[in-house]
Amino acid sequence: TKRVELPNGLVVLMFPNRRLPTFEAKLFLRDSALYQEADKLGVASLTGALLDEGTPKRTGPQIADSIEGVGGDLSLSGVGGSVKTLAPDRKLGLELLFDCLMNPVMPEDAFRRAKARLQAQVMEDEAQPETVAQQTFQQLVYGKHPLGRPIAGSSKTVKGITRADCRAYHQLVFRPNNAVLALVGDFDPDAV
């Protein structure tokens, strides 16, 4: 594996393997959930759900059509994202991944839908004994440290999250010097 740190602070790990004509890129954010404010728990999950809902270049459906059109897979979350494609489509895959991670527009209608889904998920989690036990364990082990809080938030915290909160969280956390990019598969490291 070759490790390169770019001038903007992004760490790139490259492992070329040409046995199969496939390519995969994963971008991980460092400590992303730790940046959630106590009264805004869930903003990381909500922000992640909005990343593929559109950019200045493409709408959400255009992003989905582009990646599906080449048989690829694009997955985004509040802790980063990944893309899998055939080797000839790696440029498109990387372009979509970076466009979604760096330039989400977070449309208002998509925000409302994602927030409603997160609220339903949190309410369901709060009714599950094993989830309550896990969260209680985390609180006992980590105390007031951010790792002691539920990453997806609570009914109360998710209710108070605004679209502006998601944008602010994105600006704070989704930065090159807070990320590690791993590339594996059929590619030329020098070209990357």
Backbone as numpy.savetxt, mean C-alpha at the origin, in Angstrom:
# Nx Ny Nz CAx CAy CAz Cx Cy Cz
21.80 -11.03 -4.74 20.95 -9.85 -4.74 21.84 -8.62 -4.74
21.50 -7.69 -5.61 22.24 -6.43 -5.68 21.42 -5.36 -4.96
22.11 -4.60 -4.08 21.45 -3.53 -3.34 21.98 -2.19 -3.82
21.04 -1.29 -4.15 21.40 0.04 -4.62 20.56 1.05 -3.85
21.20 2.09 -3.35 20.44 3.18 -2.73 20.51 4.38 -3.66
19.33 4.84 -4.08 19.24 5.96 -5.01 19.43 7.28 -4.26
19.77 8.35 -4.97 19.97 9.66 -4.32 18.76 10.14 -3.51
17.54 9.71 -3.90 16.35 10.14 -3.15 16.09 9.29 -1.91
16.97 8.30 -1.64 16.84 7.48 -0.45 16.16 6.14 -0.66
15.60 5.91 -1.84 14.94 4.63 -2.12 15.98 3.52 -2.19
15.76 2.45 -1.44 16.63 1.28 -1.47 16.02 0.29 -2.46
16.84 -0.13 -3.44 16.38 -1.07 -4.47 17.18 -2.36 -4.33
16.45 -3.47 -4.18 17.05 -4.79 -4.12 16.70 -5.50 -5.42
17.71 -6.00 -6.14 17.47 -6.62 -7.45 18.02 -8.05 -7.46
17.17 -8.96 -7.90 17.56 -10.35 -8.03 17.09 -10.86 -9.40
17.92 -10.67 -10.43 17.52 -11.15 -11.75 17.55 -12.67 -11.81
16.54 -13.23 -12.43 16.42 -14.68 -12.58 15.67 -14.91 -13.89
16.38 -15.34 -14.90 15.79 -15.44 -16.24 15.28 -16.84 -16.56
15.09 -17.70 -15.56 14.59 -19.05 -15.83 13.17 -19.02 -16.37
12.37 -18.07 -15.90 11.00 -17.93 -16.38 10.80 -16.49 -16.86
9.96 -16.28 -17.86 9.76 -14.92 -18.38 8.75 -14.11 -17.55
9.00 -14.06 -16.24 8.11 -13.32 -15.34 8.89 -12.25 -14.60
8.15 -11.30 -14.05 8.76 -10.19 -13.33 7.85 -9.82 -12.16
8.46 -9.54 -11.02 7.68 -9.10 -9.86 8.43 -7.98 -9.15
7.69 -6.97 -8.75 8.24 -5.85 -7.99 7.38 -5.65 -6.75
8.02 -5.49 -5.60 7.30 -5.21 -4.35 7.94 -4.01 -3.70
7.13 -3.07 -3.29 7.60 -1.90 -2.58 7.03 -1.96 -1.16
7.91 -1.90 -0.18 7.52 -1.94 1.22 7.83 -0.59 1.86
6.90 -0.07 2.60 7.13 1.16 3.37 7.60 0.78 4.75
8.55 1.52 5.26 9.06 1.25 6.59 8.13 1.84 7.64
7.72 1.06 8.57 6.97 1.53 9.73 5.75 2.39 9.39
5.07 2.10 8.31 3.97 2.96 7.87 2.86 3.07 8.91
2.47 1.98 9.53 1.38 2.03 10.49 1.75 2.81 11.75
3.05 2.95 12.01 3.48 3.68 13.20 3.20 5.17 13.09
2.97 5.66 11.87 2.73 7.08 11.67 1.26 7.47 11.84
0.40 6.51 12.13 -1.01 6.83 12.34 -1.19 7.51 13.70
-1.91 8.60 13.70 -2.23 9.26 14.96 -3.26 8.42 15.71
-3.24 8.47 17.02 -4.13 7.65 17.84 -5.60 7.88 17.51
-5.97 9.11 17.18 -7.37 9.39 16.86 -7.70 9.19 15.39
-6.72 8.74 14.59 -6.93 8.50 13.16 -6.55 7.07 12.78
-6.60 6.14 13.73 -6.28 4.75 13.42 -7.19 4.24 12.31
-6.59 3.62 11.33 -7.33 3.15 10.17 -7.00 3.96 8.93
-6.33 5.11 9.11 -6.02 5.97 7.96 -5.06 5.26 7.01
-4.16 4.40 7.52 -3.24 3.66 6.65 -4.02 2.70 5.77
-4.93 1.95 6.36 -5.73 1.00 5.59 -6.60 1.71 4.56
-7.21 2.80 4.97 -8.09 3.56 4.08 -7.29 4.18 2.93
-6.13 4.73 3.23 -5.28 5.30 2.19 -4.88 4.22 1.19
-4.48 3.07 1.69 -4.10 1.97 0.81 -5.22 1.53 -0.11
-6.44 1.56 0.39 -7.60 1.17 -0.43 -7.88 2.16 -1.55
-7.36 3.37 -1.45 -7.63 4.42 -2.44 -6.54 4.55 -3.49
-5.43 3.88 -3.33 -4.29 4.08 -4.22 -4.56 3.74 -5.68
-5.38 2.72 -5.93 -5.64 2.33 -7.33 -6.98 2.85 -7.85
-7.51 3.86 -7.19 -8.79 4.44 -7.62 -8.63 5.57 -8.63
-7.41 5.83 -9.06 -7.18 6.83 -10.07 -5.96 7.68 -9.78
-5.36 8.15 -10.87 -4.21 9.06 -10.82 -4.51 10.17 -11.82
-3.68 11.20 -11.89 -3.92 12.22 -12.91 -3.88 11.67 -14.35
-3.17 10.55 -14.56 -3.06 9.97 -15.90 -4.16 8.97 -16.23
-4.69 8.27 -15.20 -5.62 7.17 -15.44 -6.72 7.15 -14.38
-7.89 6.68 -14.78 -8.97 6.45 -13.82 -8.76 5.06 -13.21
-9.50 4.77 -12.16 -9.43 3.45 -11.54 -9.71 2.33 -12.53
-10.80 2.43 -13.32 -11.06 1.37 -14.30 -9.96 1.26 -15.37
-9.35 2.36 -15.74 -8.25 2.30 -16.73 -7.04 1.58 -16.14
-6.77 1.80 -14.86 -5.66 1.11 -14.20 -5.94 -0.40 -14.19
-7.16 -0.77 -13.81 -7.54 -2.18 -13.77 -7.47 -2.80 -15.17
-7.98 -2.11 -16.16 -7.96 -2.63 -17.54 -6.53 -2.79 -18.04
-5.65 -1.84 -17.71 -4.26 -1.89 -18.18 -3.53 -3.12 -17.64
-3.66 -3.36 -16.35 -2.92 -4.49 -15.76 -3.58 -5.81 -16.14
-4.90 -5.85 -16.18 -5.58 -7.09 -16.56 -5.38 -7.40 -18.03
-5.21 -6.36 -18.85 -5.01 -6.53 -20.28 -3.72 -7.27 -20.62
-2.75 -7.24 -19.73 -1.50 -7.96 -19.96 -1.38 -9.19 -19.06
-2.48 -9.53 -18.38 -2.48 -10.70 -17.51 -1.67 -10.52 -16.25
-1.51 -9.28 -15.83 -0.72 -8.99 -14.63 -1.58 -8.86 -13.40
-0.91 -8.59 -12.29 -1.60 -8.42 -11.01 -0.98 -7.22 -10.29
-1.82 -6.27 -9.92 -1.39 -5.08 -9.18 -2.10 -5.10 -7.84
-1.33 -5.01 -6.76 -1.89 -5.05 -5.42 -1.31 -3.89 -4.62
-2.18 -3.11 -3.98 -1.74 -1.94 -3.23 -2.35 -1.95 -1.84
-1.62 -1.37 -0.88 -2.13 -1.30 0.48 -1.47 -0.14 1.20
-1.81 0.02 2.45 -1.24 1.09 3.25 0.21 0.87 3.63
0.77 -0.30 3.29 2.17 -0.59 3.58 3.01 -0.73 2.32
2.45 -0.42 1.15 3.19 -0.50 -0.09 2.36 -1.09 -1.21
3.03 -1.83 -2.08 2.32 -2.42 -3.20 3.22 -3.37 -3.96
2.59 -4.13 -4.88 3.35 -5.06 -5.70 2.71 -5.18 -7.06
3.51 -5.62 -8.02 3.02 -5.88 -9.36 3.71 -7.13 -9.89
2.94 -7.98 -10.56 3.46 -9.18 -11.21 3.02 -9.14 -12.66
3.98 -9.35 -13.57 3.68 -9.36 -15.00 4.58 -10.37 -15.69
4.30 -10.60 -16.96 5.25 -11.30 -17.80 6.39 -10.33 -18.08
7.57 -10.84 -18.36 8.75 -10.00 -18.53 8.57 -8.89 -19.57
7.96 -9.14 -20.73 7.83 -8.06 -21.71 6.95 -6.89 -21.22
6.14 -7.12 -20.20 5.22 -6.09 -19.70 5.70 -5.43 -18.41
6.96 -5.67 -18.03 7.45 -5.13 -16.76 7.45 -3.60 -16.73
7.73 -2.97 -17.86 7.74 -1.51 -17.90 6.36 -0.95 -17.57
5.32 -1.53 -18.18 3.95 -1.11 -17.87 3.63 -1.38 -16.41
4.01 -2.56 -15.91 3.75 -2.91 -14.52 4.37 -1.92 -13.55
5.65 -1.60 -13.77 6.32 -0.64 -12.90 5.70 0.75 -13.01
5.34 1.13 -14.22 4.71 2.44 -14.41 3.40 2.54 -13.63
2.58 1.50 -13.70 1.31 1.50 -12.97 1.55 1.51 -11.46
2.48 0.68 -11.00 2.77 0.60 -9.58 3.20 1.96 -9.04
4.17 2.58 -9.71 4.69 3.86 -9.22 3.68 4.98 -9.37
2.91 4.97 -10.45 1.90 6.02 -10.64 0.86 5.97 -9.51
0.41 4.75 -9.19 -0.58 4.60 -8.12 0.00 4.96 -6.75
1.24 4.56 -6.49 1.85 4.84 -5.19 2.19 6.32 -5.00
2.57 6.99 -6.09 3.03 8.38 -5.96 1.96 9.43 -6.25
0.97 9.09 -7.08 0.04 10.12 -7.55 -1.44 9.78 -7.40
-1.86 9.20 -6.30 -3.30 8.87 -6.19 -4.14 10.13 -6.07
-5.27 10.16 -6.77 -6.16 11.33 -6.67 -7.21 11.14 -5.58
-7.45 9.93 -5.17 -8.40 9.62 -4.09 -9.74 10.30 -4.31
-10.48 9.90 -5.35 -11.77 10.53 -5.64 -12.73 10.42 -4.45
-13.58 11.42 -4.31 -14.51 11.50 -3.17 -15.44 10.28 -3.12
-15.98 9.86 -4.27 -16.90 8.71 -4.26 -16.17 7.43 -3.86
-14.93 7.27 -4.31 -14.14 6.10 -3.92 -13.81 6.16 -2.43
-13.53 7.35 -1.93 -13.25 7.51 -0.49 -14.47 7.06 0.33
-15.66 7.50 -0.06 -16.86 7.11 0.69 -17.07 5.60 0.68
-16.88 4.97 -0.48 -17.04 3.51 -0.58 -16.01 2.78 0.28
-14.75 3.20 0.18 -13.68 2.54 0.94 -13.87 2.72 2.44
-14.31 3.90 2.84 -14.54 4.16 4.25 -15.69 3.29 4.78
-16.74 3.16 3.99 -17.87 2.31 4.40 -17.42 0.85 4.54
-16.58 0.37 3.61 -16.06 -1.00 3.69 -15.20 -1.18 4.93
-14.33 -0.20 5.20 -13.46 -0.30 6.38 -14.28 -0.27 7.66
-15.29 0.59 7.72 -16.15 0.65 8.91 -16.84 -0.69 9.14
-17.34 -1.30 8.06 -18.00 -2.60 8.19 -17.01 -3.66 8.66
-15.79 -3.63 8.11 -14.76 -4.60 8.51 -14.40 -4.43 9.98
-14.22 -3.19 10.41 -13.85 -2.92 11.80 -14.96 -3.36 12.75
-16.20 -3.08 12.40 -17.33 -3.49 13.24 -17.39 -5.01 13.34
-17.14 -5.69 12.23 -17.12 -7.15 12.25 -15.97 -7.67 13.12
-14.79 -7.05 12.96 -13.63 -7.45 13.76 -13.89 -7.26 15.25
-14.54 -6.16 15.61 -14.82 -5.88 17.02 -15.81 -6.86 17.63
-16.52 -7.61 16.77 -17.47 -8.60 17.26 -16.86 -10.01 17.32
-15.64 -10.17 16.82 -14.99 -11.47 16.79 -14.11 -11.65 18.03
-14.38 -12.69 18.84 -13.60 -12.90 20.06 -12.09 -13.03 19.81
-11.70 -13.73 18.74 -10.26 -13.91 18.51 -9.58 -12.59 18.14
-10.29 -11.70 17.45 -9.72 -10.39 17.11 -9.59 -9.53 18.37
-10.62 -9.56 19.19 -10.59 -8.80 20.45 -9.45 -9.31 21.34
-9.27 -10.63 21.38 -8.20 -11.22 22.18 -6.83 -10.78 21.64
-6.66 -10.81 20.33 -5.39 -10.40 19.72 -5.09 -8.94 20.02
-6.09 -8.08 19.89 -5.89 -6.65 20.15 -5.59 -6.40 21.63
-6.24 -7.13 22.51 -5.97 -7.00 23.94 -4.54 -7.44 24.25
-4.13 -8.54 23.64 -2.76 -9.02 23.82 -1.75 -7.95 23.36
-1.98 -7.37 22.19 -1.08 -6.34 21.67 -1.01 -5.14 22.61
-2.15 -4.75 23.15 -2.18 -3.61 24.08 -1.40 -3.92 25.34
-1.52 -5.15 25.83 -0.79 -5.54 27.04 0.72 -5.61 26.79
1.11 -6.12 25.64 2.52 -6.29 25.33 3.18 -4.95 25.00
2.53 -4.14 24.15 3.15 -2.91 23.65 2.71 -1.64 24.37
1.70 -1.73 25.19 1.23 -0.55 25.93 0.79 0.56 25.00
1.28 1.77 25.24 0.86 2.94 24.44 1.65 3.10 23.15
2.60 2.21 22.90 3.36 2.24 21.65 2.39 2.01 20.49
2.66 2.59 19.32 1.76 2.40 18.17 1.48 0.94 17.82
2.40 0.03 18.13 2.14 -1.38 17.84 1.08 -1.98 18.75
0.73 -1.28 19.81 -0.32 -1.75 20.72 -1.71 -1.35 20.27
-1.79 -0.62 19.17 -3.10 -0.15 18.69 -3.54 -0.96 17.47
-4.84 -1.09 17.26 -5.31 -1.82 16.07 -5.02 -1.02 14.80
-4.31 -1.62 13.86 -3.91 -0.92 12.63 -5.12 -0.47 11.84
-6.15 -1.30 11.78 -7.35 -0.95 11.01 -8.23 0.05 11.74
-7.89 0.35 12.98 -8.65 1.33 13.74 -9.81 0.74 14.49
-10.63 1.62 15.00 -11.84 1.23 15.72 -13.02 1.93 15.06
-14.21 1.56 15.47 -15.40 2.21 14.91 -15.34 3.72 15.10
-14.85 4.14 16.26 -14.78 5.56 16.57 -13.74 6.28 15.72
-12.53 5.69 15.59 -11.47 6.39 14.86 -11.73 6.42 13.35
-12.24 5.32 12.81 -12.50 5.28 11.36 -13.59 6.28 10.99
-14.58 6.43 11.86 -15.68 7.37 11.59 -15.16 8.80 11.40
-14.10 9.16 12.11 -13.60 10.53 12.05 -12.59 10.81 10.95
-12.20 9.78 10.18 -11.19 9.98 9.13 -11.81 10.70 7.94
-11.09 11.71 7.44 -11.53 12.46 6.26 -10.61 12.15 5.08
-11.05 12.55 3.91 -10.23 12.42 2.71 -8.93 13.22 2.87
-9.01 14.37 3.50 -7.82 15.20 3.75 -6.83 14.46 4.66
-7.33 13.67 5.60 -6.45 12.87 6.46 -5.68 11.84 5.63
-6.37 11.22 4.69 -5.72 10.23 3.81 -4.64 10.88 2.96
-4.94 12.05 2.44 -3.95 12.77 1.62 -2.73 13.16 2.48
-2.97 13.63 3.69 -1.87 14.02 4.58 -1.02 12.81 4.95
-1.68 11.69 5.25 -0.95 10.47 5.58 -0.11 10.02 4.38
-0.69 10.06 3.20 0.04 9.68 1.99 1.28 10.53 1.81
1.14 11.83 1.98 2.29 12.74 1.83 3.38 12.45 2.87
2.98 12.09 4.06 3.92 11.84 5.15 4.69 10.53 4.97
3.99 9.48 4.53 4.55 8.13 4.57 5.06 7.64 3.22
4.37 7.94 2.13 4.72 7.41 0.82 5.83 8.27 0.20
7.05 8.05 0.70 8.22 8.82 0.28 9.33 7.84 -0.09
10.15 8.19 -1.06 11.23 7.27 -1.47 12.17 6.90 -0.32
12.49 7.84 0.56 13.43 7.53 1.64 12.78 6.74 2.78
11.53 6.35 2.60 10.82 5.52 3.56 10.40 4.20 2.92
11.11 3.80 1.85 10.67 2.62 1.10 11.84 1.75 0.67
11.52 0.47 0.48 12.44 -0.51 -0.08 11.72 -1.16 -1.24
12.36 -1.20 -2.39 11.79 -1.81 -3.60 12.57 -3.07 -3.92
11.88 -4.20 -4.01 12.52 -5.48 -4.37 12.04 -5.89 -5.76
12.98 -6.20 -6.63 12.69 -6.63 -8.00 13.23 -8.03 -8.20
12.39 -8.93 -8.73 12.79 -10.31 -8.95 12.26 -10.76 -10.30
13.07 -11.53 -11.02 12.58 -12.12 -12.26 13.45 -11.79 -13.45
12.83 -11.83 -14.61 13.51 -11.64 -15.89 13.62 -10.16 -16.21
14.74 -9.55 -15.84 14.99 -8.13 -16.13 16.49 -7.86 -16.14
16.87 -6.75 -16.70 18.27 -6.33 -16.75 18.48 -5.30 -15.64
19.30 -5.62 -14.63 19.51 -4.67 -13.51 20.02 -3.31 -13.96
20.89 -3.29 -14.99 21.42 -2.01 -15.45 20.33 -1.16 -16.08
19.41 -1.77 -16.80 18.31 -1.03 -17.42 17.36 -0.49 -16.36
17.15 -1.25 -15.31 16.27 -0.81 -14.23 16.91 0.38 -13.52
